[in-house]
Amino acid sequence: MQFPKCKNMRALVLAAALGVALSGVVNANMLVQPQVSGQVTSVNGSAAITINGRTYLISSASPAYQEIQGVHIGDQIGLVLNGPAGASTTQVVGIVTTGATSKASSASH
């Protein structure tokens, strides 16, 4: 099968490549919404956090591992997870402050 000749084949290929490249940029800049939000009821160092009585493990290879240092019992936060909230292998990869924060010291960790 032969394809018809295109006078602007180079422009067509360039446009397609640009479209593919920009699609990655758009996806990389999308805002991620927390899957879980509520009041912090417990913080276990950098390993885990409990929101409304449910404990979530923190991924050590994520921004959440550093962000957890600023979280205290009583804070209102949201958790970005790397899987479904109910799955045993799901971990926290991001933490978003959603409301008032507690002035408790970091000794409460």
N, CA, C and O atoms as a MOPAC input file, in Angstrom:
PM7 MOZYME 1SCF
protein

 N      0.84200 1    -1.17500 1     0.00000 1
 C      0.00000 1     0.00000 1     0.00000 1
 C      0.88200 1     1.23000 1     0.00000 1
 O      1.83700 1     1.31200 1     0.77300 1
 N      0.57300 1     2.18300 1    -0.85600 1
 C      1.33200 1     3.41800 1    -0.92400 1
 C      0.51800 1     4.54500 1    -0.32100 1
 O     -0.70100 1     4.61700 1    -0.47700 1
 N      1.21900 1     5.41300 1     0.36600 1
 C      0.58000 1     6.57100 1     0.95800 1
 C      0.73700 1     7.76300 1     0.02500 1
 O      1.75400 1     7.88400 1    -0.65700 1
 N     -0.25100 1     8.64000 1    -0.01200 1
 C     -0.12500 1     9.81700 1    -0.86500 1
 C      1.01500 1    10.70900 1    -0.37700 1
 O      1.29500 1    10.78900 1     0.81900 1
 N      1.66600 1    11.37700 1    -1.33200 1
 C      2.75900 1    12.26900 1    -0.96900 1
 C      2.20400 1    13.49600 1    -0.26200 1
 O      1.14500 1    14.01900 1    -0.60700 1
 N      2.94700 1    13.92900 1     0.72400 1
 C      2.54500 1    15.11100 1     1.48400 1
 C      3.63300 1    16.16100 1     1.32200 1
 O      4.79900 1    15.90200 1     1.62000 1
 N      3.26100 1    17.33100 1     0.85700 1
 C      4.23200 1    18.39500 1     0.64800 1
 C      4.87500 1    18.82500 1     1.96900 1
 O      6.04000 1    19.22100 1     2.00100 1
 N      4.13500 1    18.74700 1     3.01100 1
 C      4.62100 1    19.22600 1     4.30900 1
 C      4.85000 1    18.07600 1     5.28600 1
 O      4.51100 1    18.19200 1     6.46300 1
 N      5.41500 1    16.97800 1     4.81600 1
 C      5.64800 1    15.81200 1     5.67900 1
 C      6.52100 1    16.18900 1     6.87600 1
 O      6.26200 1    15.76500 1     8.00200 1
 N      7.54900 1    16.98300 1     6.62300 1
 C      8.43600 1    17.39900 1     7.72600 1
 C      7.64700 1    18.16800 1     8.77900 1
 O      7.83100 1    17.93800 1     9.97400 1
 N      6.77800 1    19.07100 1     8.35700 1
 C      5.96100 1    19.84900 1     9.29300 1
 C      4.99800 1    18.94800 1    10.05000 1
 O      4.74500 1    19.15500 1    11.23700 1
 N      4.46100 1    17.94500 1     9.35600 1
 C      3.53100 1    17.01300 1     9.98700 1
 C      4.23800 1    16.19400 1    11.07400 1
 O      3.70800 1    16.01400 1    12.17000 1
 N      5.43600 1    15.70300 1    10.75600 1
 C      6.20700 1    14.92900 1    11.72700 1
 C      6.59600 1    15.80800 1    12.91500 1
 O      6.51700 1    15.37200 1    14.06300 1
 N      7.01200 1    17.03500 1    12.64300 1
 C      7.37800 1    17.96500 1    13.71100 1
 C      6.18200 1    18.26800 1    14.61500 1
 O      6.31600 1    18.30800 1    15.83800 1
 N      5.02700 1    18.47900 1    14.01200 1
 C      3.81700 1    18.75600 1    14.79100 1
 C      3.43400 1    17.55800 1    15.66300 1
 O      3.03700 1    17.72800 1    16.81600 1
 N      3.55200 1    16.36100 1    15.11500 1
 C      3.23500 1    15.15600 1    15.89200 1
 C      4.19900 1    14.99500 1    17.05900 1
 O      3.78300 1    14.66900 1    18.17000 1
 N      5.49400 1    15.22500 1    16.80900 1
 C      6.48700 1    15.10500 1    17.88300 1
 C      6.24500 1    16.15100 1    18.95900 1
 O      6.36100 1    15.85700 1    20.14900 1
 N      5.91300 1    17.35800 1    18.55300 1
 C      5.63300 1    18.42100 1    19.52000 1
 C      4.39900 1    18.07900 1    20.35600 1
 O      4.36800 1    18.32600 1    21.56100 1
 N      3.39300 1    17.51300 1    19.70800 1
 C      2.18600 1    17.11400 1    20.43700 1
 C      2.46900 1    16.06500 1    21.48900 1
 O      1.94900 1    16.14000 1    22.60300 1
 N      3.28800 1    15.08900 1    21.14500 1
 C      3.66200 1    14.04800 1    22.10200 1
 C      4.45900 1    14.64800 1    23.25300 1
 O      4.21900 1    14.32000 1    24.41500 1
 N      5.40800 1    15.52700 1    22.93400 1
 C      6.23700 1    16.14500 1    23.96900 1
 C      5.39900 1    16.99300 1    24.91500 1
 O      5.58800 1    16.93300 1    26.13000 1
 N      4.48900 1    17.76900 1    24.38200 1
 C      3.66500 1    18.63500 1    25.22800 1
 C      2.66400 1    17.85200 1    26.05900 1
 O      2.28500 1    18.30200 1    27.14000 1
 N      2.23300 1    16.71300 1    25.59300 1
 C      1.27800 1    15.92800 1    26.37600 1
 C      1.89700 1    15.48700 1    27.69700 1
 O      1.19700 1    15.41000 1    28.70600 1
 N      3.19200 1    15.19900 1    27.71000 1
 C      3.87800 1    14.84600 1    28.95400 1
 C      3.98700 1    16.01700 1    29.88800 1
 O      3.87100 1    15.85100 1    31.10300 1
 N      4.20700 1    17.20800 1    29.35000 1
 C      4.30500 1    18.41600 1    30.17200 1
 C      2.97700 1    18.70400 1    30.84100 1
 O      2.93200 1    19.02200 1    32.03000 1
 N      1.90800 1    18.59700 1    30.09300 1
 C      0.58500 1    18.85300 1    30.65800 1
 C      0.30500 1    17.88000 1    31.78800 1
 O     -0.16400 1    18.29500 1    32.84800 1
 N      0.57900 1    16.59600 1    31.59100 1
 C      0.31700 1    15.60800 1    32.62300 1
 C      1.19300 1    15.81800 1    33.85000 1
 O      0.74100 1    15.60400 1    34.97500 1
 N      2.44200 1    16.23200 1    33.64900 1
 C      3.34900 1    16.42800 1    34.77500 1
 C      2.93000 1    17.60800 1    35.64200 1
 O      3.27400 1    17.65600 1    36.82400 1
 N      2.20200 1    18.54700 1    35.08200 1
 C      1.80400 1    19.73700 1    35.83500 1
 C      0.38300 1    19.65700 1    36.38600 1
 O     -0.11400 1    20.63300 1    36.94900 1
 N     -0.26400 1    18.53100 1    36.23400 1
 C     -1.62000 1    18.38600 1    36.76100 1
 C     -1.59500 1    18.36300 1    38.28500 1
 O     -0.70300 1    17.76900 1    38.88900 1
 N     -2.56900 1    19.00500 1    38.89500 1
 C     -2.67800 1    18.98400 1    40.34300 1
 C     -3.21800 1    17.63000 1    40.78500 1
 O     -4.14900 1    17.09500 1    40.18300 1
 N     -2.63400 1    17.09200 1    41.82400 1
 C     -3.06300 1    15.80300 1    42.35900 1
 C     -3.91500 1    16.07800 1    43.59600 1
 O     -3.49600 1    16.80000 1    44.50000 1
 N     -5.08600 1    15.50800 1    43.62500 1
 C     -5.99600 1    15.68700 1    44.74500 1
 C     -5.77800 1    14.59800 1    45.78500 1
 O     -5.59100 1    13.43600 1    45.42600 1
 N     -5.80000 1    14.95300 1    47.06700 1
 C     -5.66700 1    13.93000 1    48.11500 1
 C     -6.83100 1    12.94900 1    48.06900 1
 O     -7.97800 1    13.34400 1    47.86000 1
 N     -6.52500 1    11.65600 1    48.26700 1
 C     -7.58100 1    10.64300 1    48.31600 1
 C     -8.16700 1    10.50600 1    49.71200 1
 O     -9.29600 1    10.04600 1    49.87900 1
 N     -7.38600 1    10.91200 1    50.71900 1
 C     -7.82000 1    10.80800 1    52.11600 1
 C     -7.57300 1    12.15900 1    52.76900 1
 O     -6.52300 1    12.76700 1    52.56100 1
 N     -8.52700 1    12.62900 1    53.55200 1
 C     -8.30200 1    13.85800 1    54.29400 1
 C     -8.99100 1    13.76400 1    55.64200 1
 O     -9.96700 1    13.03400 1    55.81600 1
 N     -8.45600 1    14.52300 1    56.59400 1
 C     -9.03700 1    14.52900 1    57.92600 1
 C     -8.03400 1    15.00300 1    58.95200 1
 O     -7.00800 1    15.59800 1    58.62200 1
 N     -8.35100 1    14.72800 1    60.19400 1
 C     -7.51400 1    15.17100 1    61.31000 1
 C     -6.47700 1    14.10700 1    61.66500 1
 O     -6.77900 1    12.91600 1    61.74900 1
 N     -5.24400 1    14.57600 1    61.87100 1
 C     -4.15900 1    13.68400 1    62.27300 1
 C     -4.40700 1    13.24400 1    63.71200 1
 O     -4.52800 1    14.07600 1    64.61200 1
 N     -4.48200 1    11.93700 1    63.91900 1
 C     -4.68300 1    11.41300 1    65.26800 1
 C     -3.42900 1    10.76400 1    65.82800 1
 O     -3.34900 1    10.49800 1    67.02700 1
 N     -2.42300 1    10.50200 1    64.94600 1
 C     -1.16400 1     9.92000 1    65.40700 1
 C     -0.11300 1    10.07200 1    64.31500 1
 O     -0.42400 1     9.99200 1    63.12600 1
 N      1.14500 1    10.29300 1    64.73100 1
 C      2.28000 1    10.33100 1    63.81100 1
 C      3.35000 1     9.43100 1    64.38700 1
 O      3.75000 1     9.58900 1    65.54000 1
 N      3.82400 1     8.46700 1    63.56900 1
 C      4.85200 1     7.52900 1    64.01200 1
 C      6.14800 1     7.82900 1    63.26100 1
 O      6.48300 1     7.15200 1    62.28800 1
 N      6.87700 1     8.85600 1    63.72300 1
 C      8.11800 1     9.26100 1    63.07200 1
 C      7.88800 1     9.55700 1    61.61000 1
 O      6.97000 1    10.30200 1    61.26700 1
 N      8.70300 1     8.98800 1    60.74200 1
 C      8.53300 1     9.14100 1    59.29800 1
 C      7.92400 1     7.89600 1    58.66800 1
 O      7.82900 1     7.80100 1    57.44500 1
 N      7.51100 1     6.93900 1    59.50100 1
 C      7.04800 1     5.65000 1    58.98600 1
 C      5.55100 1     5.59200 1    58.69800 1
 O      5.13200 1     4.94200 1    57.74000 1
 N      4.73300 1     6.26800 1    59.52200 1
 C      3.28600 1     6.13100 1    59.36700 1
 C      2.56400 1     7.33100 1    59.95400 1
 O      3.09000 1     8.05200 1    60.80100 1
 N      1.34700 1     7.52100 1    59.47800 1
 C      0.48300 1     8.58900 1    59.98800 1
 C     -0.92700 1     8.03000 1    60.11500 1
 O     -1.35900 1     7.21800 1    59.29600 1
 N     -1.63900 1     8.46800 1    61.14100 1
 C     -3.01100 1     8.02200 1    61.35200 1
 C     -3.94300 1     9.21400 1    61.16900 1
 O     -3.78800 1    10.25000 1    61.81600 1
 N     -4.90900 1     9.04500 1    60.27800 1
 C     -5.92400 1    10.06100 1    59.99200 1
 C     -7.26600 1     9.48300 1    60.38500 1
 O     -7.67100 1     8.43100 1    59.89000 1
 N     -7.95500 1    10.17500 1    61.27900 1
 C     -9.27600 1     9.72900 1    61.72800 1
 C     -9.27900 1     8.26500 1    62.15100 1
 O    -10.23800 1     7.54500 1    61.87500 1
 N     -8.20900 1     7.81600 1    62.82400 1
 C     -8.13700 1     6.46200 1    63.35200 1
 C     -7.63000 1     5.39700 1    62.38800 1
 O     -7.51000 1     4.23600 1    62.77800 1
 N     -7.33100 1     5.75300 1    61.15200 1
 C     -6.81000 1     4.77800 1    60.18100 1
 C     -5.35300 1     5.10100 1    59.86300 1
 O     -5.02900 1     6.24800 1    59.55700 1
 N     -4.47100 1     4.10100 1    59.93200 1
 C     -3.03500 1     4.30200 1    59.75100 1
 C     -2.62300 1     4.06000 1    58.30400 1
 O     -3.06300 1     3.10200 1    57.66800 1
 N     -1.76900 1     4.94800 1    57.79700 1
 C     -1.23700 1     4.86700 1    56.44000 1
 C      0.28400 1     4.89100 1    56.51500 1
 O      0.85800 1     5.70100 1    57.24200 1
 N      0.94200 1     4.00300 1    55.76300 1
 C      2.40100 1     3.95500 1    55.73100 1
 C      2.93700 1     5.03300 1    54.79600 1
 O      2.33200 1     5.32300 1    53.76400 1
 N      4.07500 1     5.62600 1    55.16000 1
 C      4.71900 1     6.66600 1    54.36200 1
 C      5.77300 1     6.01800 1    53.45900 1
 O      6.59300 1     5.23100 1    53.93300 1
 N      5.75600 1     6.34300 1    52.16700 1
 C      6.77600 1     5.85100 1    51.24800 1
 C      8.06900 1     6.62400 1    51.49000 1
 O      8.08400 1     7.85300 1    51.43000 1
 N      9.15100 1     5.89900 1    51.76400 1
 C     10.43100 1     6.55800 1    52.04000 1
 C     11.04200 1     7.17200 1    50.77700 1
 O     11.96700 1     7.97900 1    50.87000 1
 N     10.54200 1     6.80200 1    49.62000 1
 C     11.05900 1     7.33100 1    48.35100 1
 C     10.11400 1     8.38300 1    47.77600 1
 O      9.93400 1     8.46000 1    46.56100 1
 N      9.51200 1     9.19400 1    48.64700 1
 C      8.53800 1    10.17600 1    48.17900 1
 C      8.69700 1    11.49600 1    48.93600 1
 O      9.36300 1    11.54700 1    49.97000 1
 N      8.09000 1    12.55300 1    48.42100 1
 C      8.10500 1    13.83300 1    49.13900 1
 C      7.44400 1    13.74000 1    50.51300 1
 O      7.79600 1    14.50100 1    51.41400 1
 N      6.50100 1    12.83000 1    50.68700 1
 C      5.81500 1    12.68800 1    51.97200 1
 C      6.77600 1    12.35600 1    53.10100 1
 O      6.53500 1    12.72200 1    54.25200 1
 N      7.86100 1    11.66500 1    52.78100 1
 C      8.84500 1    11.26900 1    53.79500 1
 C      9.45200 1    12.49300 1    54.47100 1
 O      9.73100 1    12.46300 1    55.66900 1
 N      9.65900 1    13.56500 1    53.71700 1
 C     10.15400 1    14.81900 1    54.28900 1
 C      9.01000 1    15.67100 1    54.84600 1
 O      9.15700 1    16.30100 1    55.89400 1
 N      7.88300 1    15.69100 1    54.15300 1
 C      6.75000 1    16.51900 1    54.55300 1
 C      6.18200 1    16.11300 1    55.90700 1
 O      5.63500 1    16.95400 1    56.62000 1
 N      6.30100 1    14.84400 1    56.27100 1
 C      5.73800 1    14.35500 1    57.53300 1
 C      6.37700 1    15.04000 1    58.74500 1
 O      5.77300 1    15.10400 1    59.81600 1
 N      7.59100 1    15.54700 1    58.57300 1
 C      8.29100 1    16.19700 1    59.68100 1
 C      7.55400 1    17.43400 1    60.19200 1
 O      7.71000 1    17.80500 1    61.35600 1
 N      6.75900 1    18.07200 1    59.34500 1
 C      6.01800 1    19.26900 1    59.74600 1
 C      4.58900 1    19.00800 1    60.16300 1
 O      3.82600 1    19.95100 1    60.36900 1
 N      4.20700 1    17.74300 1    60.29200 1
 C      2.82800 1    17.38200 1    60.62200 1
 C      2.72000 1    17.03400 1    62.09600 1
 O      3.58600 1    16.35500 1    62.64700 1
 N      1.64100 1    17.50700 1    62.74100 1
 C      1.43000 1    17.26300 1    64.17300 1
 C      0.01900 1    16.74900 1    64.42600 1
 O     -0.88200 1    16.94300 1    63.61000 1
 N     -0.15500 1    16.10400 1    65.54300 1
 C     -1.47900 1    15.62900 1    65.95700 1
 C     -2.42400 1    16.82600 1    66.00900 1
 O     -2.08700 1    17.87100 1    66.56600 1
 N     -3.58800 1    16.66700 1    65.43300 1
 C     -4.58500 1    17.72700 1    65.39900 1
 C     -4.62400 1    18.49300 1    64.08800 1
 O     -5.60200 1    19.18800 1    63.81300 1
 N     -3.57400 1    18.38000 1    63.26800 1
 C     -3.55300 1    19.05700 1    61.96800 1
 C     -4.62700 1    18.48900 1    61.04500 1
 O     -4.94800 1    17.30300 1    61.10600 1
 N     -5.17400 1    19.34400 1    60.19600 1
 C     -6.09600 1    18.91700 1    59.14900 1
 C     -5.28400 1    18.79400 1    57.87000 1
 O     -4.76600 1    19.79100 1    57.36700 1
 N     -5.16500 1    17.57500 1    57.33500 1
 C     -4.33800 1    17.35500 1    56.15000 1
 C     -5.03300 1    16.43100 1    55.16100 1
 O     -6.05400 1    15.81500 1    55.46600 1
 N     -4.45300 1    16.35200 1    53.97200 1
 C     -4.88200 1    15.40500 1    52.95100 1
 C     -3.69900 1    14.53900 1    52.56300 1
 O     -2.55800 1    15.00100 1    52.57000 1
 N     -3.96100 1    13.30600 1    52.23100 1
 C     -2.91100 1    12.37600 1    51.83000 1
 C     -3.07400 1    11.99400 1    50.37000 1
 O     -4.16500 1    11.63800 1    49.92500 1
 N     -1.97500 1    12.07300 1    49.63200 1
 C     -1.93300 1    11.58700 1    48.25900 1
 C     -1.32200 1    10.19600 1    48.32900 1
 O     -0.23000 1    10.01700 1    48.86900 1
 N     -2.02000 1     9.22200 1    47.78700 1
 C     -1.61400 1     7.82100 1    47.88700 1
 C     -1.16000 1     7.27900 1    46.53500 1
 O     -1.53500 1     7.80800 1    45.48900 1
 N     -0.35500 1     6.22600 1    46.56400 1
 C      0.11100 1     5.60300 1    45.32200 1
 C     -0.74500 1     4.41200 1    44.91700 1
 O     -0.33400 1     3.60600 1    44.08200 1
 N     -1.90800 1     4.29900 1    45.49200 1
 C     -2.83300 1     3.21800 1    45.17400 1
 C     -4.16100 1     3.46000 1    45.87300 1
 O     -4.37100 1     4.53000 1    46.44500 1
 N     -5.05500 1     2.48800 1    45.83700 1
 C     -6.35200 1     2.63600 1    46.50100 1
 C     -6.19500 1     2.74500 1    48.02200 1
 O     -5.33800 1     2.08500 1    48.61100 1
 N     -7.01600 1     3.57000 1    48.64400 1
 C     -6.92300 1     3.81700 1    50.08700 1
 C     -7.04300 1     2.53800 1    50.91200 1
 O     -6.43500 1     2.45000 1    51.97900 1
 N     -7.78500 1     1.57300 1    50.46800 1
 C     -7.99800 1     0.35800 1    51.24800 1
 C     -6.98300 1    -0.75400 1    51.02700 1
 O     -7.00700 1    -1.75600 1    51.74200 1
 N     -6.08900 1    -0.60000 1    50.04900 1
 C     -5.14100 1    -1.66400 1    49.72900 1
 C     -3.99300 1    -1.70000 1    50.73600 1
 O     -3.51000 1    -0.65700 1    51.17700 1
 N     -3.56400 1    -2.90400 1    51.09300 1
 C     -2.51200 1    -3.05600 1    52.11000 1
 C     -1.14600 1    -2.57800 1    51.62400 1
 O     -0.27900 1    -2.26800 1    52.44100 1
 N     -0.94300 1    -2.51500 1    50.31800 1
 C      0.35800 1    -2.09100 1    49.77900 1
 C      0.41100 1    -0.59000 1    49.47400 1
 O      1.46600 1    -0.07300 1    49.10600 1
 N     -0.70000 1     0.10100 1    49.62100 1
 C     -0.75000 1     1.53300 1    49.32100 1
 C      0.04100 1     2.32400 1    50.34600 1
 O     -0.01600 1     2.04500 1    51.54400 1
 N      0.79000 1     3.32600 1    49.85700 1
 C      1.58400 1     4.18600 1    50.72300 1
 C      1.30000 1     5.64700 1    50.42600 1
 O      0.81800 1     5.99800 1    49.34800 1
 N      1.60900 1     6.49800 1    51.40900 1
 C      1.46300 1     7.94400 1    51.25600 1
 C      2.66200 1     8.46100 1    50.47500 1
 O      3.80700 1     8.17100 1    50.82300 1
 N      2.39800 1     9.23200 1    49.41100 1
 C      3.47600 1     9.81400 1    48.61700 1
 C      3.46700 1    11.33800 1    48.66200 1
 O      4.41000 1    11.98000 1    48.19900 1
 N      2.41300 1    11.91300 1    49.21400 1
 C      2.32600 1    13.36600 1    49.33700 1
 C      1.39400 1    13.75500 1    50.46600 1
 O      0.44300 1    13.03800 1    50.77900 1
 N      1.67400 1    14.90500 1    51.07900 1
 C      0.85700 1    15.41200 1    52.17900 1
 C      0.48300 1    16.84700 1    51.86000 1
 O      1.34600 1    17.66400 1    51.53800 1
 N     -0.81600 1    17.15600 1    51.94800 1
 C     -1.32300 1    18.48400 1    51.65500 1
 C     -2.00500 1    19.02800 1    52.89800 1
 O     -2.87600 1    18.37000 1    53.46600 1
 N     -1.61500 1    20.23000 1    53.32800 1
 C     -2.28400 1    20.86800 1    54.45700 1
 C     -3.62000 1    21.40400 1    53.96800 1
 O     -3.66300 1    22.18600 1    53.01800 1
 N     -4.70600 1    20.99300 1    54.60400 1
 C     -6.03800 1    21.38600 1    54.14700 1
 C     -6.74600 1    22.34100 1    55.09000 1
 O     -7.79000 1    22.88900 1    54.73700 1
 N     -6.20800 1    22.55100 1    56.26600 1
 C     -6.89000 1    23.42900 1    57.20900 1
 C     -5.96200 1    23.87200 1    58.31500 1
 O     -4.75000 1    23.97800 1    58.12800 1
 N     -6.53700 1    24.12500 1    59.44600 1
 C     -5.78000 1    24.61000 1    60.59000 1
 C     -4.73000 1    23.59200 1    61.01000 1
 O     -4.95800 1    22.38400 1    60.94600 1
 N     -3.59100 1    24.08800 1    61.43500 1
 C     -2.53800 1    23.20900 1    61.92000 1
 C     -2.37600 1    23.39800 1    63.41500 1
 O     -2.59900 1    24.48600 1    63.94700 1
 N     -1.99600 1    22.35300 1    64.06700 1
 C     -1.76100 1    22.35700 1    65.50600 1
 C     -0.44300 1    23.01300 1    65.78900 1
 O      0.46500 1    22.94400 1    64.96100 1
 N     -0.30400 1    23.64200 1    66.91600 1
 C      0.96500 1    24.24400 1    67.33800 1
 C      1.75200 1    23.29800 1    68.22600 1
 O      2.69100 1    23.71200 1    68.90600 1
 N      1.36800 1    22.02300 1    68.22000 1
 C      2.05400 1    21.03600 1    69.05400 1
 C      3.51400 1    20.92600 1    68.61500 1
 O      3.83900 1    21.14000 1    67.44700 1
 N      4.36200 1    20.60100 1    69.53500 1
 C      5.78200 1    20.47400 1    69.20500 1
 C      6.03400 1    19.19300 1    68.43300 1
 O      5.21700 1    18.27300 1    68.46100 1
 N      7.16300 1    19.13200 1    67.74400 1
 C      7.48800 1    17.92800 1    66.99400 1
 C      7.84200 1    16.77900 1    67.91600 1
 O      8.06800 1    15.66600 1    67.44100 1
 N      7.89700 1    17.00800 1    69.20600 1
 C      8.13200 1    15.93200 1    70.16400 1
 C      6.95400 1    14.97200 1    70.21000 1
 O      7.07700 1    13.86400 1    70.73300 1
 N      5.81200 1    15.38700 1    69.66700 1
 C      4.64200 1    14.51200 1    69.66200 1
 C      4.76800 1    13.40600 1    68.63700 1
 O      3.94700 1    12.48800 1    68.61400 1
 N      5.79800 1    13.47600 1    67.77100 1
 C      6.03100 1    12.42700 1    66.76400 1
 C      6.39800 1    11.22200 1    67.50900 1
 O      6.65100 1    10.17800 1    66.90800 1

